[in-house]
Amino acid sequence: MKSALAIRHVSFEGLGLLGDVLAEHDYQVSYADAGVDDLAALNPHQPDLLVVLGGPIGAYESSLYPFLTDELRCLEARLRAGRPTLGICLGAQLMAAALGARVYPAGHKEIGWAPVSLSEAGRGSMLRHIDGAVPVLHWHGDTFDLPDGATRLASTEVCPNQAFAWGPAALGLQFHLEVVASEIERWLIGHACEIAAPHSGVTVTTLRADTHRWAPGLAPHAANCFRRWLSEREP
């Protein structure tokens, strides 16, 4: 079986429906938990696929979270070697940082369900499956500059760099295609302080309702996005 390793930053943000798609493609999945497992011990050339998941910290906060230094070092080596790598939310920001791009507070949190606009390259990519489909889940306060050599795939008004490809094997997604409606309660608990903060623009009630409204319709399109991307990486 092929191997997939997911770096997880908070316990409630896992692979979601991406885990099911990986199983379809005969990947054996394991997790490395940031802040618990030794990320310095990771071999950047293994596994067959590395997935870097989301979390509520900044890619630039290595002085507060020293494991980020090891994570960025691993990502930089892996990306330069052209090994298949997928970043989601914080994961995409860390990929951008590892490629030398600036990651910084966006000045406005983007939390909730909204569509993305695909670039011409995006419409020709695996993201074609969400072109004109239901909205996707956004949950971030940081953004990043497009890395040198990267191709922008998707944007929103708040965040022009929502998705990018770098070479044939690396994909960064600022938004959450992997979300599963049945798991949203864990997000609402884990991010309770962020939701309750002044000017967050969202409430637990609206996030719950919107997730149950939109996530089931997004799921088949999102699964097809992941299937397409994985198929293009496989022999």
C-alpha positions as CSV (number, residue, x, y, z in Angstrom):
1,M,0.0,0.0,0.0
2,K,1.0,3.6,-0.5
3,S,1.7,5.7,2.6
4,A,0.1,9.0,3.6
5,L,1.2,11.0,6.6
6,A,-1.0,13.8,8.0
7,I,0.5,16.4,10.2
8,R,-2.3,17.4,12.6
9,H,-2.1,20.6,14.7
10,V,-5.4,20.3,16.7
11,S,-7.1,17.0,17.4
12,F,-10.5,17.9,15.9
13,E,-9.1,19.0,12.5
14,G,-8.4,15.7,10.8
15,L,-8.5,14.4,7.2
16,G,-12.3,14.4,7.1
17,L,-13.6,13.1,3.8
18,L,-10.1,13.2,2.4
19,G,-9.4,10.2,4.6
20,D,-12.1,8.2,2.8
21,V,-10.7,9.2,-0.6
22,L,-7.2,8.1,0.5
23,A,-8.6,4.7,1.5
24,E,-10.2,4.4,-2.0
25,H,-6.7,5.0,-3.5
26,D,-5.1,2.3,-1.2
27,Y,-3.2,4.7,1.0
28,Q,-2.3,3.6,4.5
29,V,-2.8,6.8,6.7
30,S,-0.9,7.8,9.8
31,Y,-0.9,11.0,11.8
32,A,1.9,13.0,13.4
33,D,0.6,15.4,16.1
34,A,2.4,18.7,16.2
35,G,3.6,19.6,19.6
36,V,3.5,15.9,20.7
37,D,5.4,14.0,18.1
38,D,9.0,14.8,17.1
39,L,8.6,16.6,13.7
40,A,12.4,16.9,13.4
41,A,12.5,13.1,13.0
42,L,10.3,13.1,9.9
43,N,12.0,12.0,6.7
44,P,11.0,14.7,4.1
45,H,11.3,12.1,1.3
46,Q,8.8,9.8,2.9
47,P,5.8,9.0,2.9
48,D,4.3,8.8,-0.6
49,L,2.0,11.7,0.3
50,L,2.3,14.4,3.0
51,V,-0.8,16.3,4.1
52,V,-0.4,19.3,6.4
53,L,-3.7,20.1,8.1
54,G,-5.1,23.3,9.7
55,G,-4.8,24.9,13.1
56,P,-5.3,28.2,14.9
57,I,-1.7,29.4,15.0
58,G,0.4,31.4,12.6
59,A,3.0,30.0,10.3
60,Y,5.3,32.9,11.5
61,E,5.0,32.0,15.2
62,S,8.0,29.6,15.5
63,S,9.3,31.6,18.6
64,L,6.1,30.6,20.4
65,Y,5.7,27.1,18.8
66,P,9.2,25.8,18.1
67,F,8.0,22.7,16.3
68,L,7.1,25.0,13.4
69,T,10.8,25.3,12.7
70,D,11.1,21.5,12.2
71,E,7.9,21.4,10.2
72,L,9.0,24.2,7.9
73,R,12.4,22.5,7.4
74,C,10.7,19.2,6.5
75,L,8.3,21.0,4.1
76,E,11.1,22.9,2.4
77,A,13.1,19.8,1.7
78,R,10.1,17.8,0.6
79,L,8.8,20.5,-1.8
80,R,12.3,21.1,-3.3
81,A,12.5,17.3,-3.9
82,G,9.1,17.4,-5.8
83,R,7.4,15.0,-3.4
84,P,3.6,15.0,-3.4
85,T,2.4,17.5,-0.7
86,L,-1.0,18.9,0.1
87,G,-1.6,21.7,2.6
88,I,-5.0,22.8,4.0
89,C,-5.5,26.2,5.7
90,L,-2.5,26.5,8.0
91,G,-0.9,23.7,5.9
92,A,-1.1,25.9,2.8
93,Q,0.3,28.9,4.7
94,L,3.2,26.7,5.9
95,M,3.9,25.5,2.4
96,A,3.9,29.1,1.2
97,A,6.4,30.0,4.0
98,A,8.6,27.1,3.2
99,L,8.7,28.3,-0.4
100,G,9.9,31.8,0.8
101,A,6.6,33.7,0.6
102,R,5.4,36.0,3.3
103,V,2.6,34.8,5.6
104,Y,0.8,37.5,7.7
105,P,-2.5,38.5,9.3
106,A,-5.1,39.3,6.7
107,G,-6.6,42.1,8.8
108,H,-10.0,40.4,8.6
109,K,-11.0,36.9,9.6
110,E,-12.7,34.9,6.9
111,I,-14.9,32.4,8.7
112,G,-18.0,30.7,7.2
113,W,-19.3,29.4,4.0
114,A,-18.7,31.3,0.7
115,P,-17.7,30.4,-2.8
116,V,-14.3,30.8,-4.4
117,S,-13.6,32.2,-7.8
118,L,-11.3,30.0,-9.9
119,S,-8.6,31.4,-12.1
120,E,-8.2,30.1,-15.7
121,A,-5.6,27.7,-14.3
122,G,-8.0,26.7,-11.5
123,R,-10.7,25.8,-14.0
124,G,-8.3,23.5,-15.7
125,S,-7.2,21.9,-12.4
126,M,-8.7,19.4,-10.0
127,L,-10.7,22.4,-8.6
128,R,-12.9,22.3,-11.7
129,H,-15.2,20.1,-9.7
130,I,-16.2,23.0,-7.4
131,D,-16.6,25.6,-10.2
132,G,-20.1,26.8,-9.9
133,A,-20.8,24.3,-7.1
134,V,-21.9,25.0,-3.5
135,P,-19.8,27.3,-1.2
136,V,-16.8,26.0,0.7
137,L,-15.8,26.5,4.3
138,H,-13.3,29.2,5.2
139,W,-11.7,29.5,8.6
140,H,-8.6,31.6,8.8
141,G,-7.3,35.0,9.8
142,D,-3.9,34.8,8.1
143,T,-3.1,35.0,4.4
144,F,0.1,34.7,2.3
145,D,1.8,36.1,-0.8
146,L,1.9,33.8,-3.8
147,P,5.2,31.9,-3.7
148,D,7.6,32.4,-6.6
149,G,6.9,29.9,-9.3
150,A,3.4,29.1,-7.9
151,T,0.2,29.2,-9.9
152,R,-2.9,30.9,-8.3
153,L,-5.9,28.6,-8.7
154,A,-8.6,30.3,-6.6
155,S,-9.5,33.6,-4.9
156,T,-12.0,35.5,-2.8
157,E,-12.4,39.2,-2.3
158,V,-11.0,38.9,1.2
159,C,-8.2,36.6,0.2
160,P,-6.7,36.7,-3.3
161,N,-4.6,33.6,-2.7
162,Q,-7.1,30.9,-1.8
163,A,-5.4,28.0,-3.6
164,F,-2.1,27.5,-5.5
165,A,-0.1,24.8,-7.2
166,W,3.6,24.7,-7.1
167,G,5.1,22.4,-9.7
168,P,3.3,19.1,-10.5
169,A,3.2,17.7,-7.0
170,A,2.3,20.4,-4.5
171,L,-1.1,21.9,-3.8
172,G,-2.1,24.5,-1.1
173,L,-5.8,25.1,-0.2
174,Q,-6.6,27.9,2.2
175,F,-10.2,26.7,2.5
176,H,-11.6,23.4,3.8
177,L,-12.8,20.9,1.2
178,E,-12.4,18.1,3.6
179,V,-15.0,19.2,6.1
180,V,-17.7,16.7,7.2
181,A,-21.0,18.0,8.6
182,S,-21.0,15.3,11.4
183,E,-17.7,16.7,12.7
184,I,-18.6,20.4,12.9
185,E,-19.5,20.2,16.6
186,R,-15.9,19.5,17.4
187,W,-14.9,22.6,15.4
188,L,-17.5,24.7,17.2
189,I,-16.2,23.6,20.6
190,G,-12.5,23.9,19.7
191,H,-12.9,27.4,18.1
192,A,-15.4,28.7,20.6
193,C,-13.2,31.6,21.7
194,E,-12.6,32.7,18.2
195,I,-16.2,32.5,17.3
196,A,-17.2,34.5,20.4
197,A,-14.6,37.2,19.8
198,P,-15.9,40.7,18.9
199,H,-16.2,41.3,15.2
200,S,-15.9,37.6,14.3
201,G,-18.9,38.1,12.1
202,V,-20.2,34.6,12.9
203,T,-22.1,32.7,15.5
204,V,-22.2,29.0,16.6
205,T,-25.8,28.9,15.4
206,T,-25.2,30.2,11.9
207,L,-22.0,28.1,11.4
208,R,-23.8,25.0,12.5
209,A,-26.8,25.7,10.3
210,D,-24.7,26.6,7.2
211,T,-22.5,23.6,7.6
212,H,-25.5,21.2,7.6
213,R,-27.0,23.1,4.7
214,W,-23.9,23.2,2.5
215,A,-21.5,20.4,3.5
216,P,-23.5,17.4,2.1
217,G,-23.8,19.1,-1.3
218,L,-20.1,20.0,-1.3
219,A,-18.9,16.5,-0.3
220,P,-19.2,14.7,-3.8
221,H,-17.6,17.7,-5.5
222,A,-14.8,17.8,-2.9
223,A,-14.2,14.1,-3.1
224,N,-13.9,14.4,-6.9
225,C,-11.3,17.2,-6.5
226,F,-9.2,15.0,-4.2
227,R,-9.6,12.0,-6.5
228,R,-8.5,13.9,-9.5
229,W,-5.5,15.3,-7.7
230,L,-4.4,11.9,-6.3
231,S,-4.9,10.2,-9.7
232,E,-2.7,12.8,-11.4
233,R,0.1,12.1,-8.8
234,E,0.0,8.3,-9.2
235,P,1.9,6.2,-11.8
